[in-house]
C-alpha cells in the first residue's frame, strides 16, 4: 500500500521493502536492515528507487545524524551532484542503516520512493568477467588482439582525464572551478559517472561529435600501441598475466554480495587453477614410495617381433646418420676413398643407394634364412646334444 504525505517537515521516514512513498515535499528517509543475507542472495541487489515528475537532488548518507550534520564538503558536492528525475541507490546487504535526503528544486514536484530487492544480472556479468580473466589471464597476456583492444579502451578512458588536466592548466588560478579541477580524482570520476549515466542522451543528440571523438582517440591509441608493439619480454608478460589474474579475483569477489561465499569461491578458483602442481608432487611422492617399498622392477624383455622391428629401425637410423656425416665438411673424402676397395659403391651409398647388393642379400638368405646352412647346423647341434 502506498503512503501519501504532504507535510513540509523534514521528518525521517522509515523505508520498508515493497512499500512506496508518494510525497510532494523534501524529506529524509532511512532503511534499517534486519534481514540476514542468505546464500541465494549472491547476485541479489537491494535498491532504493526515487522517481519524480521534475528534477530533484538526492543525497545518500550512512546514518540519521549525518542527515542533520552540516558539512562544507557535503554542501559543495550537493551542488555538483547531478539533478535527476529518476535515480537508484544501492544498499549494501551488510549495512545496518542507509539514509538519504530528497531535496525539491521546484515547487509542485511530486516523487515516489520505494525499496525493492531483485536479481541483478550486472553482478553475474562482473563475476563471469572476473572468472574469465583469472583462468584466461595467461592466454590474454600473449594475445595481440587483447593488447590492442585493451590499449584502445584505456586510451579512450584516459583521454577524459587528460582533458580535465588540460582544463586545469588553462583555467585562471583564482577561478573557483580551478579548485574543483585540481581536486583530482573525485571530480574526474564524477565527470566519468555523469557521462556514462547520460550516455544514451549523448549518443542520441551528439552522435556526430561522439563518433569523431571515438575515431580520433581510437586511432591515436592504436598508433601508440603499434609504435611500442605487443609485449615480448617474458617478465613483462608474466606481470601482465598476474595483474589480469588479480583483477579477475577482485571482480569475482565484488560480483558476489555474500562475502563468505565470495571468499570461498576465490579460494576454490585459486586452488583449481594451481591444482596440477600438488597432484604432480603427490604422484611423484607416491611413485617414490612404491619404488622404495617394492624395489627396482625387472626390465621387460623384447619379443621376437619387437626385436626385429627395433633392429630395422635402428639400422636405418644409423645408416642415415652415416650418410649425413659423409656429406658434411668434416669428413675427409680422399682419405676414405684411398682406403676402400670400391669407391663407386661408396659414392652410390652416400647418394642414397642401398648399402648391400642383391647378391649379398641372396647369400644372406641362403646362409641364415629358413632352410639355410646356419639354421641346419644349429638344428644338428641340438640333436647331438639331446642324444
Buried (B, 14 or more C-beta within 10 A) or exposed (E): EEEEBEEEEBEEBEBEEEBBBBBBBBBBBBBEBEEEBEEEBBBBBBBBBBBBEBEBBBBBBEEEEBBEEEEEEBEBBBEEBEEBEEBBBEBEBEEEEBBBBBBBEEEEBBBBBBBBBEEBEEBBEBBEBBBBBBBBBBEBBBEEEBBBBBBBEEBBEEBBBEEBEEEBEEBEEEEEEBBBBBBEEEBBEBBBEEEEEBEEEBEEEEEEEBEEBEEEBBEEBBEEBEEEEBBEEEEEBEEBBEEBBEBBBBBBBEBBBBEEBBEEBBEEBEEEBEEEEEEEEEEEEEEEEEEEEEEEEEEEEEEEEEEEEEEEEEEEEEEEEBBEEBEEEEEEEEEEEEEEEEEEEBEEBBEEEEEEEEEEEEEEEEEEEEEBEEEEEEEEEEEEEEE
